[in-house]
Amino acid sequence: MRTYEVAQHEAPTKYYQYLSSGDHSRVAPPRVVRLRSHLPRCHHGLWPDMVRREIAFFIAVLVSCVLPPLVAFWKFSTFASYHTWGAKLAALVVGGSAIVLFAGGPPWLFHLAVPISVLAALEEMAITLVLPERQANVHSFWHVRKAHRHAESQ
């Protein structure tokens, strides 16, 4: 019985330590990645009609979440963790509008949020292509270009 309690509480504790450590340049723990990969299947199982109706928007969000890490892995042989302002905004807007959508709200909120997610993905891929080596916690593409110009002028 004691072994079960320790095993049950060990993984969440490690995840909360990861969140509170302040060093978010590492890749998310494998359990979090597995959870995120199951979410699209769960949504389809619970709301099949709505998912079929909005499939193009869901695919756009899925591609904008999957493609930037793949580009970074291709270039740096590891995943980038830029945490750009655009990605934070996209997560907030897409997540909030998806909650409203799944609660039965209007789909136009989600439709407006999807281009923000796509633009954030394009920004992350542009950052990856411009940076010569992996760098964590980049604010935006503008900041990268500004730092690049400053380095060239010196």
C-alpha positions in Angstrom: 0.0 0.0 0.0 2.8 2.4 0.8 4.6 1.7 -2.5 1.4 2.7 -4.4 1.2 6.0 -2.6 4.8 6.9 -3.3 4.5 5.9 -6.9 1.2 7.8 -7.3 2.6 11.1 -5.9 6.2 10.9 -7.3 5.5 11.9 -10.9 3.3 14.9 -10.1 5.9 16.2 -7.6 8.7 16.0 -10.3 6.4 17.8 -12.7 5.7 20.6 -10.2 9.4 20.9 -9.4 10.0 21.3 -13.1 7.4 24.0 -13.3 8.6 25.9 -10.3 12.3 25.5 -11.1 12.4 28.5 -13.5 14.6 26.6 -15.9 12.1 26.0 -18.7 14.7 25.6 -21.4 14.3 21.8 -21.0 11.8 19.8 -22.9 8.5 18.9 -21.2 8.5 15.6 -19.2 7.4 12.6 -21.2 4.1 12.2 -19.3 3.1 15.7 -20.4 3.9 14.9 -24.0 1.9 11.7 -23.9 -1.1 13.6 -22.4 -0.9 16.3 -25.1 -0.8 13.6 -27.8 -4.0 12.0 -26.5 -6.1 15.2 -26.4 -7.1 15.3 -30.1 -8.4 11.7 -30.0 -10.4 12.5 -26.8 -12.0 15.5 -28.4 -13.0 13.5 -31.5 -14.5 10.8 -29.3 -16.5 13.3 -27.2 -17.6 15.8 -29.9 -17.4 14.0 -33.3 -19.8 16.3 -35.1 -18.1 19.4 -34.0 -14.7 18.1 -34.7 -15.7 17.0 -38.2 -17.2 20.5 -38.8 -14.1 22.3 -37.6 -11.5 19.8 -38.8 -9.6 22.3 -41.0 -9.1 24.6 -38.0 -8.0 21.7 -35.8 -5.5 20.6 -38.3 -4.1 24.1 -38.7 -3.6 24.3 -34.9 -2.1 20.8 -34.8 0.4 21.6 -37.6 1.3 24.9 -35.9 2.0 23.0 -32.7 4.0 20.2 -34.3 5.9 21.8 -37.2 8.1 24.4 -35.2 9.6 21.8 -32.9 10.3 19.5 -35.8 12.1 22.3 -37.6 14.1 23.1 -34.5 15.0 19.4 -34.0 16.1 19.2 -37.7 18.4 22.2 -37.2 19.7 21.9 -33.7 19.2 18.1 -33.0 17.1 19.1 -30.0 13.9 20.9 -29.4 13.8 24.7 -29.0 12.2 26.4 -26.1 11.8 30.0 -27.2 8.7 30.8 -25.2 7.9 33.7 -27.5 5.3 36.3 -26.8 3.4 35.2 -29.9 3.4 31.5 -28.7 2.1 32.6 -25.3 -0.6 34.7 -26.9 -1.5 31.9 -29.2 -1.8 29.4 -26.3 -4.0 31.8 -24.4 -6.3 32.7 -27.3 -6.5 29.2 -28.8 -7.0 27.5 -25.4 -9.6 30.0 -24.3 -11.5 29.9 -27.6 -11.3 26.0 -27.7 -12.9 25.9 -24.2 -15.7 28.2 -25.4 -16.1 26.1 -28.5 -16.3 22.8 -26.6 -18.7 24.3 -24.2 -21.1 25.0 -27.0 -20.2 28.6 -27.7 -19.7 30.2 -31.1 -17.0 28.8 -33.4 -16.0 32.2 -34.7 -13.8 32.8 -31.6 -11.8 29.7 -32.5 -11.7 30.7 -36.1 -10.2 34.1 -35.1 -7.7 32.4 -32.8 -6.3 29.9 -35.4 -4.4 32.5 -37.5 -2.7 33.7 -34.3 -1.5 30.2 -33.7 -0.3 29.9 -37.3 1.6 33.2 -37.1 3.2 32.2 -33.9 4.4 29.0 -35.5 5.8 30.9 -38.5 7.6 33.2 -36.1 9.2 30.3 -34.2 10.3 28.7 -37.5 11.8 32.0 -38.7 13.6 32.3 -35.4 15.0 28.8 -35.8 16.2 29.5 -39.3 17.9 32.8 -38.3 19.6 31.7 -35.1 23.0 30.0 -35.6 22.7 28.0 -32.4 19.9 27.0 -30.0 18.9 29.7 -27.6 16.1 29.6 -25.0 13.6 32.2 -23.9 13.5 34.4 -27.0 10.9 37.2 -26.8 10.2 37.5 -30.5 11.6 37.5 -34.0 12.1 41.2 -33.8 14.4 40.7 -30.7 16.4 38.1 -32.6 16.9 40.4 -35.6 17.8 43.4 -33.3 20.4 41.3 -31.5 21.8 40.0 -34.8 22.2 43.5 -36.2 23.8 44.7 -33.0 26.3 41.8 -33.2 27.1 42.5 -36.8 27.8 46.2 -36.1 30.4 45.4 -33.5 
